[in-house]
């Protein structure tokens, strides 16, 4: 490799208590390249990079920059060595403008009274040569400022006021100038970022926030950029834009490390791929000389089947009929417009659409979390054969009716699970109302309400951990300490355990690695085979087409069509996702 | 009549202003210091200890000089309130104890400290020292309205307003203020940006405590004229309410504190029954609740408390 080395990590290990996050990792990053750091959840990618960016400090090993071992103890140290990281959870202050976030923590120039005093002294003691015509013997005389009394007094005075000068200098630098951020704007223009730096962060979309983060890192002078799962939250279009920017940076000689587990993106953007598995470094290969199956094998440690086995629909009775559903949110934006569809038992109904087209609102309306302004949601009970209208019923009420509805929301730790509670307690969220079972005689047990039953939830938790291979230190670990994939397994496991007849999942594989993703797909297929009506909201069109029996395309809250998953293709769906969007926009313009 | 009322209200407002500016600075760093009433009590205790030590040291009332007395009293008040702030910081920023519990404990402690020193100190010469603090601009015996409203106060009232203005400017216009606000909003972000979260929390809380402590000093040495009174914690709570009332803006606190003190003093100037008097005293708190309701309805992000207020920060926690 002709390119010079930007940074080298040698024999890095990091332990959290008994957990080995990284073990003896060697990683070399070259200048002007895009390196993908690939690995499954919990393989220690983020931890490794956190050690490079100063969040953690390695327990063993060293970081070498320009042939010298360096110590990086804080993010500020990292910036000193021109390393900057964009974290997965953005580190931005919401109430600040983009610009203030970028300028935050800028290092102040040092002003040392001592040094300045020494300088002044030297200056004063410097000899000057004066020609004295009157003195014939030695016409050239050496004169020092300190020779005269006045000169010495001047020096003393200038030295004495230095602390005051320092105070002024500090105050001056401390002052936030009204017109600040010229340099930040230049950076934005140079790499082709399209952003208003005076916008407040809370008004920004996820992609804009990410842009701010990247500009922030560049502003701090980083030559080595680390991006943690940058595309996890972006739409395909935004991802393309980001990649263009990254390519611009590479042209500029910067090194970029992308932490990811999306193999398509690895192949598309990176020059080299480094693979971690269970905290250990497996190897680094040139992207041009590798393939997706090879990378998967390196990542997972064995050959993995990347096919989704779609069975034929089972039963196909109508389970849920939605008719003319409309919903307007509290800001007066109509999120759902006259949505009608039927979900059948034993099939997976996919919902495709650009993020924010109303998918979330649709599922939450069905789950009873939102109240639609119009329309009906009728549930056909397979046990009794009765029809129930679920509109304007709370989730508790819906459950009381005997409707077995399971919901995996997109916001796992916000709506699905309680982050600070352990797995058992999270299981109990669905069952605590039942009370504790008490045997009254050999045949009968009654549930005594108000007393908690911990036994069954514990058994359930243990079963989920075992069956879904959840990696957790114990059943008593708060779920937010688990990795994204494991959190999702806990949530899906609990929802499946409720033996649903309708199973709704919103972006269940978002942020998950291959293995976990395929576990989830298989679980959905299993549910389908059991005769459950599965509703799956996804973003990856390839997966939707492979997984779903029917795909409903939704655009700006309107259903633009329902297609058969077996006969359709990506282009058709993509067209339905966007084509009607443009007509929608023109309609709105006309209304204005 | 109205003029004197307004004048005494403006003078009394300094107690609230010191307290709320100090608390605002503290809260901007993410520390919800409910120990402010206690710290104001400790400031007052410091003033009492300082003044009586000084009087004893100069050998009685005859030896008191204006500069010596005021300086020693101020320094003691600052030291005592600094100590209060330090206790709070060590508990919350270093040991990461619960902020509410630590703050409430500190208030109880501060009230006790004031009772102890207030009850045991020798208050000889306090009226003389108080006279120095109450020294106003030279105005005649018959001041006009302008002189009454603007020039008739002791130095601490002006200091309170100057501190409030400086605090507002520092928070809004300087890098230190920007960093401090970032620490209170999102310490993890500030940390990643290379800002020392602990230093800022300590700095803001200690300076805030000292400012609040001056409120205690003002009450003992200016407001009561050197008489020890034990009601300071009440004003401390009003100062905490004032922080919410002014939506964390020290410059608004100048007017807010005057409003609070008008409401607080109103019963003394209008003839009302005891019950009505107590109702009027409730108004500042009611107004604060109304402000809370309004800000939460309007839900403007800038009017919300610092996002990380009341939370401890651990770097290695996910």
Interface residues (C-beta under 8 A of the other chain):
Chain A: X55 X56 X74 X75 X76 X79 X87 X91 X92 X93 X94 X95 X96 X100 X101 X103 X104 X105 X106 X107 X108 X173 X174 X175 X176 X200 X202 X480 X481
Chain B: X173 X174 X175 X176 X178 X179 X181 X182 X185 X186 X188 X189 X190 X191 X192 X193 X194 X195 X301 X302 X304 X307 X315 X316 X318
